[in-house]
């Protein structure tokens, strides 16, 4: 009886082992199973300041929730504010210089136009007077030449007592008067020539003022370029002042606080690391030998190690087009002919159907991908 019972027990154990073995083999046949899986987050950001300086306030501790746009830390902006004040004063002084130069230029332009018009009119009028006097003097000299001949003729007739002395005196008086008139007109002509020189000099002076206006225009242009540079510098300082405040880029949880305030840091030094617990997914490094039947959309069962094997459902979202070793920092060199075949692994991204508050980025898992 005992032997029969022992045989039945042994048979039952063998049957149980066969069933377990069958189920194990069947499970791994219809599913691609891998324990090289990890929970990851699409939103894991290391935050840093875009400027260096003394951090005077750190508002959040590790594992605390943050909201998008919430202030996390501050750098002392005193140096930037002082520099902005100094730049602003320089800009105000420069604006005054530009205004003064512009007013002087406008005044000179008005005066120059008036001077140029007056000098041009004086030159033209004086030239006309000179031409008119020259014609009058030429006509008077022609008449003087005739009177000189008449005076010589009348003197000869008077010597021969053919005319009265009164006629001779009349011609002589007319001759002398014409000589004096010509002398007066020549003196007036010389005076007009002097006036022409003065008018021409005045016109040249207006041209000199034109050069001064051109120089003022260059000065104003240079000052305007300096003003533009100062505006850019002030705008840059405004950006730097804004960069002294660090804000949360999205809703999440503080994963790491790198230091405590106060502390002097450099630009780009890490301050906080923030993760979004709602942006979790599972990534598995799947052996190429298990890739058969694995495709996007396949159902996935995920067992998380840290949660004592608690199972989650998911689906294959995407499969990497290249193996993980393709981007190795030290690629394999097979040019010498030496070659050892290695099992290649591909990154498979798995979308989680439901999220659990207990899930954390970095947790290890075992996945079973249903083959189709």
CORHUQUI-V339256 format. One record per helix or strand of 2 or more residues. SS is the DSSP state (H for helix, E for strand). FROM is the first residue (numbers start at 0). LEN is the number of residues. If there is no record, write none. Layout:
BEGIN
ss:SS from:FROM len:LEN
ss:SS from:FROM len:LEN
END
This chain:
BEGIN
ss:H from:1 len:29
ss:E from:30 len:11
ss:E from:43 len:5
ss:E from:52 len:6
ss:E from:64 len:2
ss:E from:70 len:5
ss:H from:77 len:82
ss:H from:164 len:79
ss:E from:244 len:3
ss:E from:251 len:6
ss:E from:262 len:3
ss:E from:269 len:6
ss:E from:279 len:8
ss:H from:287 len:3
ss:E from:298 len:6
ss:H from:304 len:3
ss:E from:309 len:10
ss:H from:323 len:4
ss:E from:344 len:8
ss:E from:363 len:7
END
